[in-house]
Amino acid sequence: MIALIKQLVFGDKCLQHDHSNPLLTFQFPNILHLEGTYAILRPRLLFWIQIATLIFVQAVIAISLATVIYKFIIKQRGSSLSFLIGWGFVVPFAVAFPFYAIPYFDVQNRAVLVAVAATPTLIGFRCLEALYGFSPPAVEDSLWHYCIYYSSVIEFVFDDKTRLPAVASKGEVYGKGKTFAINFVVSCLLLSFMEAFDYRPFQYDIEDNGGMHCFSRFIHPGHIANNFLSAVSTSLTISTGTVAFGFGICALFGIRTLDVFDNPMFGSTSVSDFWGRRWNRLVHGVLKRGVYKPVRKQSNSKTIAALAAFIASGALHEYIL
């Protein structure tokens, strides 16, 4: 079965280099040094098929692991067996999985590579939540709830009163679909623009001779503008991917999902608001429940717990990227 999926879905390497004929070609005038011939390519359906296939395969694996975790870790929390299974099997499996899956499927596209690493990363942190008793409310009420929670790369929202997965309204489904469509168009345009200039559209001529010249290069308005556009494109790209899967879950299953990004680049009012409440709330949640709270419980120190979460966050991003 896996070999058939590999042949049918991952046999075409067109996502590494797109040589398809453009839908539209046009000339752009000499404005901000943008003069030249530009083309619009059609979105590749194969890209979404590959990501959806990988998410499905990983979801099946996650459900199998969730069953083991629920039976032998959650129901036997604190026992030697629970720690043996968690630290000796689930966490090492989650870390090692992408190193076997990526070469096996011969994944080339960078966005697909990130998708391969995302679910195993969540599997590891969610296992730590279960080990130390910090899973979100209601997800441990039943094996079914836990499998739902564990299998999805996007977190489901549970109703506080019924303790069941919250039902998504038509307005919420429409809102996620609208957000995805807008983010998709804007991110495609912005990335295409940035790539045409090697991600440095604002040029500046300052020789890097060390000392103040080097410092001047980093504070040059052109350098700052390039970095700002890179940050916006990164935020939009990740947000588009998470909204896409959240919209799919809402539309297909009628279940409300967590909004992973909440306009962090332009809606934040402070640094803590940016990192704590708006930027990648999914990772923020698993780091808090899987690292910060367990370490704080064991050490009784906010400083040590925060440092552990910071180190885990750095290792997580280095691992994925």
C-alpha positions as CSV (number, residue, x, y, z in Angstrom):
1,M,0.0,0.0,0.0
2,I,2.7,2.5,1.0
3,A,4.8,1.5,-2.1
4,L,1.7,2.2,-4.3
5,I,1.2,5.7,-2.7
6,K,4.9,6.4,-3.2
7,Q,4.7,5.5,-6.9
8,L,1.4,7.3,-7.7
9,V,1.8,10.5,-5.6
10,F,5.5,11.0,-5.2
11,G,6.8,9.7,-8.5
12,D,6.5,13.0,-10.3
13,K,9.3,15.4,-9.2
14,C,7.7,18.5,-10.9
15,L,7.4,20.3,-7.6
16,Q,11.2,20.7,-7.3
17,H,11.2,22.7,-10.6
18,D,8.1,24.0,-12.3
19,H,8.5,24.2,-16.0
20,S,4.8,24.4,-16.9
21,N,3.5,26.9,-19.4
22,P,2.4,30.2,-17.7
23,L,-1.3,31.2,-17.6
24,L,-0.4,34.8,-18.3
25,T,2.7,36.8,-19.3
26,F,2.9,40.6,-19.0
27,Q,5.4,43.4,-19.1
28,F,5.9,45.6,-16.0
29,P,7.0,49.2,-16.3
30,N,10.2,50.5,-14.7
31,I,8.8,51.3,-11.2
32,L,11.1,50.6,-8.2
33,H,13.5,48.7,-10.5
34,L,10.7,46.1,-11.3
35,E,10.9,46.5,-15.1
36,G,10.8,43.2,-16.9
37,T,8.6,40.3,-18.1
38,Y,6.5,38.5,-15.6
39,A,4.5,35.3,-15.8
40,I,1.7,33.8,-13.6
41,L,1.8,30.0,-13.2
42,R,-1.2,27.9,-12.3
43,P,-1.2,26.4,-8.8
44,R,0.0,22.8,-8.8
45,L,-2.7,20.4,-7.5
46,L,0.0,17.7,-7.0
47,F,1.5,19.9,-4.2
48,W,-1.7,19.7,-2.2
49,I,-2.2,16.0,-2.9
50,Q,1.3,15.3,-1.6
51,I,0.8,17.2,1.6
52,A,-2.7,15.7,2.1
53,T,-1.3,12.2,1.6
54,L,1.5,12.7,4.0
55,I,-0.9,14.2,6.6
56,F,-3.2,11.2,6.1
57,V,-0.4,8.6,6.5
58,Q,0.9,10.4,9.6
59,A,-2.6,10.6,11.0
60,V,-3.0,6.8,10.8
61,I,0.4,6.4,12.5
62,A,-0.7,9.0,15.1
63,I,-3.9,7.2,15.9
64,S,-2.0,4.0,16.5
65,L,0.4,5.7,18.8
66,A,-2.5,7.5,20.5
67,T,-4.1,4.2,21.3
68,V,-0.8,3.0,22.9
69,I,-0.4,6.2,24.9
70,Y,-4.0,6.2,26.1
71,K,-3.8,2.6,27.3
72,F,-0.3,2.5,28.8
73,I,0.6,6.1,29.6
74,I,-2.6,8.0,30.5
75,K,-4.3,5.1,32.2
76,Q,-1.1,4.1,34.0
77,R,0.3,7.6,34.5
78,G,3.3,7.7,36.8
79,S,4.2,4.1,36.4
80,S,7.6,2.8,35.2
81,L,5.9,1.3,32.2
82,S,4.4,4.7,31.1
83,F,7.8,6.4,31.2
84,L,9.4,3.5,29.4
85,I,6.9,3.6,26.6
86,G,6.9,7.4,26.4
87,W,10.6,8.1,26.6
88,G,11.8,4.8,25.2
89,F,9.5,4.4,22.3
90,V,7.1,7.2,21.3
91,V,9.5,10.2,21.6
92,P,12.4,8.5,19.8
93,F,10.0,7.3,17.1
94,A,8.6,10.8,16.6
95,V,12.1,12.2,16.3
96,A,13.4,9.5,13.9
97,F,10.3,9.2,11.6
98,P,11.0,12.1,9.2
99,F,14.6,10.9,8.6
100,Y,13.1,7.6,7.2
101,A,10.0,9.1,5.6
102,I,11.7,11.9,3.6
103,P,14.3,9.7,1.7
104,Y,11.7,6.9,1.3
105,F,9.2,9.2,-0.4
106,D,12.0,11.2,-2.0
107,V,10.4,14.5,-0.9
108,Q,11.9,17.5,-2.7
109,N,9.6,20.4,-2.1
110,R,10.5,22.5,0.9
111,A,6.9,23.1,2.1
112,V,6.2,19.3,1.9
113,L,9.4,18.7,3.9
114,V,8.1,20.9,6.7
115,A,4.7,19.0,6.6
116,V,6.6,15.7,7.0
117,A,8.3,17.0,10.2
118,A,5.3,18.9,11.7
119,T,3.1,16.0,12.8
120,P,5.9,13.9,14.4
121,T,7.0,17.0,16.3
122,L,3.6,17.4,17.7
123,I,3.4,13.7,18.5
124,G,6.5,14.0,20.7
125,F,5.3,17.0,22.7
126,R,1.8,15.6,23.1
127,C,3.3,12.4,24.5
128,L,5.1,14.6,27.1
129,E,1.8,16.2,27.9
130,A,0.3,12.8,28.6
131,L,3.2,11.6,30.6
132,Y,3.0,14.5,33.1
133,G,-0.7,15.1,33.0
134,F,-1.0,18.4,31.1
135,S,-3.1,17.4,28.1
136,P,-5.8,20.0,27.2
137,P,-9.2,19.6,29.0
138,A,-11.5,16.9,27.7
139,V,-9.1,15.2,25.3
140,E,-8.4,12.4,27.9
141,D,-12.1,11.8,28.6
142,S,-12.1,8.9,26.2
143,L,-9.9,7.0,23.7
144,W,-12.0,8.5,20.9
145,H,-11.4,12.0,22.0
146,Y,-7.7,11.4,22.4
147,C,-7.4,9.8,19.0
148,I,-9.1,12.9,17.5
149,Y,-6.8,15.2,19.3
150,Y,-3.6,13.2,18.5
151,S,-4.3,12.5,14.8
152,S,-4.7,16.1,13.7
153,V,-1.9,18.6,13.0
154,I,-4.4,21.3,13.8
155,E,-5.9,21.2,17.2
156,F,-9.7,20.7,17.6
157,V,-11.6,23.0,19.9
158,F,-13.6,21.2,22.7
159,D,-16.7,22.6,24.2
160,D,-16.2,23.4,27.9
161,K,-19.8,22.4,28.8
162,T,-20.4,19.2,26.7
163,R,-16.6,18.3,26.7
164,L,-17.2,17.2,23.1
165,P,-15.5,18.6,19.9
166,A,-17.2,22.0,19.3
167,V,-19.4,22.3,16.2
168,A,-18.2,24.8,13.6
169,S,-20.9,27.2,12.4
170,K,-21.4,28.0,8.7
171,G,-20.0,31.5,9.4
172,E,-16.8,30.0,10.8
173,V,-16.4,27.7,7.8
174,Y,-16.9,30.6,5.5
175,G,-14.5,32.8,7.4
176,K,-11.7,30.2,7.3
177,G,-12.3,29.6,3.6
178,K,-12.2,33.4,2.9
179,T,-9.0,33.8,5.0
180,F,-7.3,30.9,3.2
181,A,-8.2,32.3,-0.2
182,I,-6.9,35.8,0.6
183,N,-3.7,34.5,2.3
184,F,-3.0,32.2,-0.6
185,V,-3.2,34.9,-3.2
186,V,-1.2,37.4,-1.2
187,S,1.5,35.0,-0.2
188,C,1.9,33.7,-3.7
189,L,2.3,37.3,-5.0
190,L,4.6,38.3,-2.3
191,L,6.8,35.2,-2.6
192,S,7.0,35.5,-6.3
193,F,8.0,39.1,-6.0
194,M,10.7,38.3,-3.3
195,E,12.1,35.4,-5.3
196,A,12.6,37.5,-8.4
197,F,15.0,39.6,-6.4
198,D,16.7,36.8,-4.5
199,Y,14.6,37.9,-1.4
200,R,16.4,41.3,-1.4
201,P,14.2,43.7,-3.4
202,F,15.6,46.7,-1.7
203,Q,19.2,47.1,-2.8
204,Y,21.9,49.0,-0.9
205,D,25.6,49.4,-1.5
206,I,27.6,49.3,1.8
207,E,30.9,47.3,1.8
208,D,31.3,44.8,4.6
209,N,34.7,45.8,6.0
210,G,33.9,45.1,9.6
211,G,33.5,47.7,12.4
212,M,31.0,50.5,11.8
213,H,30.5,49.6,8.1
214,C,29.2,46.2,9.1
215,F,26.9,47.8,11.7
216,S,25.7,50.3,9.2
217,R,24.7,47.5,6.9
218,F,22.5,45.9,9.5
219,I,20.7,49.2,10.3
220,H,20.3,50.3,6.7
221,P,16.6,50.9,5.8
222,G,17.0,48.6,2.8
223,H,18.2,45.8,5.0
224,I,15.5,46.3,7.5
225,A,12.8,46.5,4.7
226,N,14.1,43.2,3.2
227,N,13.9,41.5,6.6
228,F,10.4,42.8,7.3
229,L,9.1,41.5,3.9
230,S,10.8,38.1,4.6
231,A,9.1,38.0,8.0
232,V,5.7,38.9,6.5
233,S,6.1,36.3,3.8
234,T,7.1,33.6,6.4
235,S,4.1,34.5,8.5
236,L,1.7,34.4,5.6
237,T,3.0,31.1,4.2
238,I,2.8,29.2,7.5
239,S,-0.6,30.8,8.2
240,T,-1.9,29.8,4.8
241,G,-1.0,26.2,5.3
242,T,-2.5,26.0,8.8
243,V,-5.7,27.8,7.7
244,A,-6.0,25.4,4.7
245,F,-6.1,22.3,6.9
246,G,-8.3,24.0,9.5
247,F,-10.8,25.0,6.8
248,G,-10.7,21.4,5.4
249,I,-11.5,19.9,8.8
250,C,-14.3,22.5,9.5
251,A,-15.8,22.0,6.0
252,L,-15.6,18.1,5.9
253,F,-16.3,17.2,9.5
254,G,-18.0,20.3,10.9
255,I,-15.5,20.6,13.8
256,R,-14.1,23.9,15.1
257,T,-10.4,24.2,14.9
258,L,-7.8,26.4,16.6
259,D,-6.7,29.5,14.7
260,V,-3.0,29.0,14.7
261,F,-2.1,32.6,13.7
262,D,-4.0,35.7,14.7
263,N,-2.5,38.5,12.5
264,P,0.7,38.6,14.5
265,M,2.6,40.9,12.1
266,F,0.1,43.8,12.2
267,G,-2.3,43.1,15.0
268,S,0.2,42.7,17.9
269,T,0.3,45.4,20.6
270,S,3.4,44.2,22.4
271,V,6.2,41.7,22.2
272,S,4.4,39.4,24.7
273,D,1.1,39.7,22.7
274,F,3.0,38.8,19.5
275,W,4.7,35.7,20.9
276,G,2.2,34.6,23.5
277,R,-1.2,35.1,21.9
278,R,-0.8,35.6,18.1
279,W,2.2,33.8,16.7
280,N,1.9,30.1,16.1
281,R,-0.4,29.3,19.0
282,L,-0.2,25.6,18.2
283,V,3.5,25.4,19.0
284,H,3.1,27.8,21.9
285,G,0.5,25.5,23.4
286,V,2.5,22.2,23.0
287,L,5.6,23.9,24.4
288,K,3.7,25.2,27.4
289,R,2.0,21.9,28.1
290,G,4.8,19.5,27.1
291,V,7.8,21.4,28.4
292,Y,7.2,24.4,30.5
293,K,4.5,23.0,32.9
294,P,6.3,19.6,33.5
295,V,9.7,21.3,34.1
296,R,8.1,23.9,36.4
297,K,6.3,21.1,38.3
298,Q,9.5,19.1,38.8
299,S,11.8,22.1,39.5
300,N,9.3,24.6,41.1
301,S,11.1,27.3,39.2
302,K,9.6,29.6,36.6
303,T,13.1,30.6,35.3
304,I,14.2,27.0,34.7
305,A,10.9,26.1,33.1
306,A,11.1,29.1,30.8
307,L,14.7,28.3,29.9
308,A,13.8,24.7,29.1
309,A,10.9,25.8,26.9
310,F,13.2,28.3,25.1
311,I,15.8,25.6,24.5
312,A,13.1,23.2,23.3
313,S,11.7,25.8,20.9
314,G,15.1,26.4,19.4
315,A,15.7,22.7,19.0
316,L,12.3,22.3,17.5
317,H,12.8,25.0,14.8
318,E,16.3,23.7,14.0
319,Y,14.9,20.2,13.7
320,I,12.1,21.2,11.3
321,L,14.1,23.7,9.2
